[in-house]
Amino acid sequence: MSQRYRRWLSRKTAERCVTNLKRNGFDAYLVQTVQEAHDQILGMISEFETFGFGGSETVRGLGLVEELLAMGKAVYDHWRPGLSAEEVHIVRRQQVVSDCFLCSANAISAQGEIVNVDGIGNRVSAMVFGPRKVVIVAGSNKITPDLDSALRRVREVAGPMRAKSLGMETPCASSGQCADCQVPQRICRITTILHRKPMTTDMAVVLINQDLGF
């Protein structure tokens, strides 16, 4: 019974977040399932020819990489197996000038602000300027009450979990706690906050009312 009310509260919070994202200029949607997200996004992006993908488990879970390749589209995916370090760098640069870029977010405040922390910067670069269309996909678990809690989520949840998943030799990947470290493999180096939709970027946010990603 309690799970029913948790889902209800999650939906209401996500609805409030979508309302505020729209107020802040974003084209925002709330869907209940991954399949709904897939269908919603495919309808938005099928007109484009070149696609960049950020390093996101949530986005890859939509199955769009394979589907776009089958449609004959050009997909710039730095997670493609067998790429050399130089080839990965080239693909990341291509993402910034793709027609459409798809990625996730580290946190989204219920007030309609989007927070991301990168180690290299290709994701946040492509997100704010370059591609004609940007689609941000995130589970409702990434919604926080306000901007302060969104920034705190990155340090306390997203950062340690992501570092662990990537096998990084960082203090947070060992202890589960941010130490504001100085180690070479630190992944938290660049912080961006989208307070409003960038002026010249067509940007959509699709929230999925499920726990997804980090």
MIROPA-317303 format. One record per residue (C-alpha): x, z, y; residue number from 1; residue in one letter. Coordinates in nm, 2 decimals. Each point is the difference from the previous one (the first is absolute). Layout:
# residues N
<<X; Z; Y>; NUM; 'a'>
...
# end
This chain:
# residues 214
<<0.00; 0.00; 0.00>; 1; 'm'>
<<0.28; 0.09; 0.24>; 2; 's'>
<<0.16; -0.34; -0.05>; 3; 'q'>
<<-0.32; -0.16; 0.13>; 4; 'r'>
<<0.03; 0.18; 0.33>; 5; 'y'>
<<0.37; -0.07; 0.03>; 6; 'r'>
<<-0.08; -0.37; -0.03>; 7; 'r'>
<<-0.27; 0.04; 0.26>; 8; 'w'>
<<0.23; 0.18; 0.24>; 9; 'l'>
<<0.27; -0.26; -0.06>; 10; 's'>
<<-0.24; -0.28; 0.08>; 11; 'r'>
<<-0.12; 0.16; 0.32>; 12; 'k'>
<<0.35; 0.06; 0.12>; 13; 't'>
<<0.09; -0.36; -0.08>; 14; 'a'>
<<-0.31; -0.12; 0.19>; 15; 'e'>
<<0.11; 0.20; 0.30>; 16; 'r'>
<<0.35; -0.15; -0.02>; 17; 'c'>
<<-0.14; -0.35; -0.02>; 18; 'v'>
<<-0.21; 0.06; 0.31>; 19; 't'>
<<0.30; 0.12; 0.19>; 20; 'n'>
<<0.22; -0.28; -0.12>; 21; 'l'>
<<-0.25; -0.25; 0.13>; 22; 'k'>
<<-0.01; 0.19; 0.33>; 23; 'r'>
<<0.37; -0.04; 0.02>; 24; 'n'>
<<-0.03; -0.38; -0.05>; 25; 'g'>
<<0.07; -0.03; -0.37>; 26; 'f'>
<<-0.22; -0.21; -0.23>; 27; 'd'>
<<-0.08; 0.28; -0.25>; 28; 'a'>
<<-0.19; 0.02; -0.32>; 29; 'y'>
<<-0.09; 0.26; -0.26>; 30; 'l'>
<<-0.04; -0.10; -0.36>; 31; 'v'>
<<-0.06; 0.21; -0.31>; 32; 'q'>
<<0.21; -0.18; -0.27>; 33; 't'>
<<0.32; -0.20; -0.03>; 34; 'v'>
<<-0.20; -0.31; -0.11>; 35; 'q'>
<<-0.21; 0.02; 0.32>; 36; 'e'>
<<0.33; 0.02; 0.20>; 37; 'a'>
<<0.13; -0.30; -0.19>; 38; 'h'>
<<-0.31; -0.21; 0.08>; 39; 'd'>
<<-0.01; 0.12; 0.36>; 40; 'q'>
<<0.36; -0.09; 0.07>; 41; 'i'>
<<0.01; -0.33; -0.19>; 42; 'l'>
<<-0.29; -0.12; 0.22>; 43; 'g'>
<<0.21; 0.09; 0.31>; 44; 'm'>
<<0.33; -0.16; -0.10>; 45; 'i'>
<<-0.07; -0.31; -0.22>; 46; 's'>
<<0.04; -0.24; 0.30>; 47; 'e'>
<<0.37; 0.09; 0.05>; 48; 'f'>
<<0.29; -0.16; -0.18>; 49; 'e'>
<<0.29; 0.25; 0.01>; 50; 't'>
<<-0.03; 0.37; -0.09>; 51; 'f'>
<<0.23; 0.29; 0.03>; 52; 'g'>
<<-0.04; 0.32; -0.20>; 53; 'f'>
<<0.13; 0.34; 0.09>; 54; 'g'>
<<0.13; 0.24; -0.27>; 55; 'g'>
<<-0.34; 0.15; -0.09>; 56; 's'>
<<-0.14; 0.11; -0.34>; 57; 'e'>
<<-0.35; -0.01; 0.15>; 58; 't'>
<<0.03; -0.35; 0.12>; 59; 'v'>
<<0.15; -0.13; -0.32>; 60; 'r'>
<<-0.28; 0.17; -0.19>; 61; 'g'>
<<-0.24; -0.25; 0.15>; 62; 'l'>
<<0.14; -0.29; -0.20>; 63; 'g'>
<<0.03; -0.22; 0.31>; 64; 'l'>
<<0.37; -0.10; -0.05>; 65; 'v'>
<<-0.08; -0.17; -0.33>; 66; 'e'>
<<-0.32; -0.15; 0.13>; 67; 'e'>
<<0.15; -0.15; 0.31>; 68; 'l'>
<<0.29; -0.15; -0.20>; 69; 'l'>
<<-0.26; -0.16; -0.24>; 70; 'a'>
<<-0.16; -0.15; 0.31>; 71; 'm'>
<<0.33; -0.16; 0.10>; 72; 'g'>
<<0.07; 0.22; 0.29>; 73; 'k'>
<<0.35; 0.11; 0.11>; 74; 'a'>
<<0.05; 0.37; -0.07>; 75; 'v'>
<<0.29; 0.19; 0.14>; 76; 'y'>
<<0.04; 0.29; -0.24>; 77; 'd'>
<<0.32; 0.21; 0.01>; 78; 'h'>
<<-0.11; 0.17; -0.32>; 79; 'w'>
<<0.03; -0.32; -0.20>; 80; 'r'>
<<0.23; 0.06; -0.30>; 81; 'p'>
<<0.35; -0.15; 0.00>; 82; 'g'>
<<0.06; -0.02; 0.37>; 83; 'l'>
<<0.35; 0.07; 0.13>; 84; 's'>
<<0.05; 0.24; 0.29>; 85; 'a'>
<<0.05; -0.30; 0.23>; 86; 'e'>
<<-0.32; -0.17; -0.13>; 87; 'e'>
<<-0.19; 0.32; 0.06>; 88; 'v'>
<<0.12; 0.01; 0.36>; 89; 'h'>
<<-0.11; -0.36; 0.05>; 90; 'i'>
<<-0.35; 0.07; -0.14>; 91; 'v'>
<<-0.04; 0.30; 0.23>; 92; 'r'>
<<0.08; -0.22; 0.29>; 93; 'r'>
<<-0.25; -0.26; -0.11>; 94; 'q'>
<<-0.27; 0.26; -0.02>; 95; 'q'>
<<0.03; 0.06; 0.38>; 96; 'v'>
<<-0.09; -0.37; 0.07>; 97; 'v'>
<<-0.26; -0.05; -0.28>; 98; 's'>
<<-0.35; -0.10; 0.08>; 99; 'd'>
<<-0.14; 0.31; -0.15>; 100; 'c'>
<<0.16; 0.34; -0.08>; 101; 'f'>
<<-0.15; 0.25; -0.23>; 102; 'l'>
<<0.12; 0.36; -0.02>; 103; 'c'>
<<-0.12; 0.36; -0.02>; 104; 's'>
<<0.04; 0.30; 0.23>; 105; 'a'>
<<0.16; 0.34; -0.05>; 106; 'n'>
<<-0.28; 0.18; 0.18>; 107; 'a'>
<<-0.31; -0.08; 0.21>; 108; 'i'>
<<-0.15; 0.26; 0.23>; 109; 's'>
<<-0.38; 0.04; 0.00>; 110; 'a'>
<<0.04; -0.06; 0.37>; 111; 'q'>
<<0.10; -0.36; -0.07>; 112; 'g'>
<<0.38; 0.00; 0.02>; 113; 'e'>
<<0.23; -0.15; -0.26>; 114; 'i'>
<<0.34; 0.16; -0.08>; 115; 'v'>
<<0.28; -0.16; -0.20>; 116; 'n'>
<<0.36; 0.10; -0.07>; 117; 'v'>
<<0.25; -0.26; -0.13>; 118; 'd'>
<<0.36; 0.00; -0.11>; 119; 'g'>
<<0.08; -0.36; 0.06>; 120; 'i'>
<<-0.28; -0.11; 0.24>; 121; 'g'>
<<-0.12; -0.33; -0.14>; 122; 'n'>
<<-0.35; 0.15; -0.06>; 123; 'r'>
<<-0.05; 0.15; 0.35>; 124; 'v'>
<<0.15; -0.31; 0.16>; 125; 's'>
<<-0.23; -0.23; -0.17>; 126; 'a'>
<<-0.29; 0.23; 0.06>; 127; 'm'>
<<0.01; 0.01; 0.37>; 128; 'v'>
<<0.11; -0.35; 0.10>; 129; 'f'>
<<0.06; -0.34; -0.17>; 130; 'g'>
<<-0.26; -0.09; -0.26>; 131; 'p'>
<<-0.32; -0.14; 0.12>; 132; 'r'>
<<-0.20; 0.24; -0.22>; 133; 'k'>
<<0.09; 0.35; -0.12>; 134; 'v'>
<<-0.20; 0.19; -0.26>; 135; 'v'>
<<0.06; 0.37; -0.06>; 136; 'i'>
<<-0.14; 0.14; -0.32>; 137; 'v'>
<<-0.02; 0.37; -0.07>; 138; 'a'>
<<-0.17; 0.26; -0.22>; 139; 'g'>
<<-0.21; 0.27; 0.16>; 140; 's'>
<<0.26; 0.25; -0.11>; 141; 'n'>
<<0.21; -0.12; 0.29>; 142; 'k'>
<<-0.25; 0.10; 0.26>; 143; 'i'>
<<0.09; 0.32; 0.19>; 144; 't'>
<<-0.19; 0.19; 0.28>; 145; 'p'>
<<0.22; -0.10; 0.29>; 146; 'd'>
<<0.34; -0.15; 0.10>; 147; 'l'>
<<0.20; 0.32; -0.05>; 148; 'd'>
<<-0.13; 0.04; -0.36>; 149; 's'>
<<0.07; -0.37; -0.06>; 150; 'a'>
<<0.36; 0.04; 0.10>; 151; 'l'>
<<0.02; 0.32; -0.21>; 152; 'r'>
<<-0.15; -0.19; -0.30>; 153; 'r'>
<<0.30; -0.25; 0.02>; 154; 'v'>
<<0.25; 0.29; -0.02>; 155; 'r'>
<<-0.18; 0.21; -0.25>; 156; 'e'>
<<-0.17; -0.25; -0.23>; 157; 'v'>
<<0.08; -0.37; 0.04>; 158; 'a'>
<<0.37; 0.03; 0.07>; 159; 'g'>
<<0.10; 0.22; -0.30>; 160; 'p'>
<<-0.23; -0.18; -0.24>; 161; 'm'>
<<0.13; -0.34; 0.11>; 162; 'r'>
<<0.36; 0.10; -0.02>; 163; 'a'>
<<-0.06; 0.14; -0.35>; 164; 'k'>
<<-0.17; -0.32; -0.11>; 165; 's'>
<<0.29; -0.21; 0.12>; 166; 'l'>
<<0.26; 0.21; -0.17>; 167; 'g'>
<<0.17; 0.09; 0.33>; 168; 'm'>
<<0.27; 0.27; 0.01>; 169; 'e'>
<<-0.16; 0.20; 0.28>; 170; 't'>
<<-0.07; 0.37; 0.03>; 171; 'p'>
<<-0.38; -0.06; 0.01>; 172; 'c'>
<<0.01; -0.20; -0.32>; 173; 'a'>
<<0.15; 0.31; -0.17>; 174; 's'>
<<-0.18; 0.29; 0.17>; 175; 's'>
<<-0.32; -0.17; 0.11>; 176; 'g'>
<<0.06; 0.12; 0.36>; 177; 'q'>
<<0.13; -0.18; 0.30>; 178; 'c'>
<<0.34; 0.12; 0.12>; 179; 'a'>
<<0.04; -0.25; 0.29>; 180; 'd'>
<<0.31; -0.11; -0.20>; 181; 'c'>
<<0.30; -0.21; 0.10>; 182; 'q'>
<<0.06; -0.16; -0.34>; 183; 'v'>
<<0.06; -0.38; -0.03>; 184; 'p'>
<<-0.32; -0.06; -0.21>; 185; 'q'>
<<-0.23; 0.17; 0.26>; 186; 'r'>
<<-0.31; -0.21; 0.02>; 187; 'i'>
<<-0.16; 0.16; 0.31>; 188; 'c'>
<<0.18; -0.17; 0.28>; 189; 'r'>
<<-0.25; -0.19; 0.22>; 190; 'i'>
<<-0.34; 0.15; 0.10>; 191; 't'>
<<-0.28; -0.21; 0.15>; 192; 't'>
<<-0.34; 0.11; 0.13>; 193; 'i'>
<<-0.27; -0.26; 0.06>; 194; 'l'>
<<-0.21; 0.18; 0.26>; 195; 'h'>
<<-0.19; -0.32; 0.06>; 196; 'r'>
<<0.00; -0.35; -0.15>; 197; 'k'>
<<0.30; -0.19; 0.13>; 198; 'p'>
<<-0.11; -0.24; 0.27>; 199; 'm'>
<<0.07; -0.33; -0.17>; 200; 't'>
<<-0.02; 0.09; -0.37>; 201; 't'>
<<-0.32; -0.06; -0.20>; 202; 'd'>
<<0.00; 0.32; -0.21>; 203; 'm'>
<<-0.25; 0.12; -0.26>; 204; 'a'>
<<0.00; 0.34; -0.17>; 205; 'v'>
<<-0.17; 0.03; -0.34>; 206; 'v'>
<<-0.06; 0.35; -0.12>; 207; 'l'>
<<-0.08; 0.05; -0.37>; 208; 'i'>
<<-0.19; 0.33; -0.07>; 209; 'n'>
<<0.24; 0.09; -0.28>; 210; 'q'>
<<0.33; 0.18; -0.04>; 211; 'd'>
<<0.26; -0.28; 0.00>; 212; 'l'>
<<0.38; -0.02; 0.06>; 213; 'g'>
<<0.22; 0.26; 0.17>; 214; 'f'>
# end
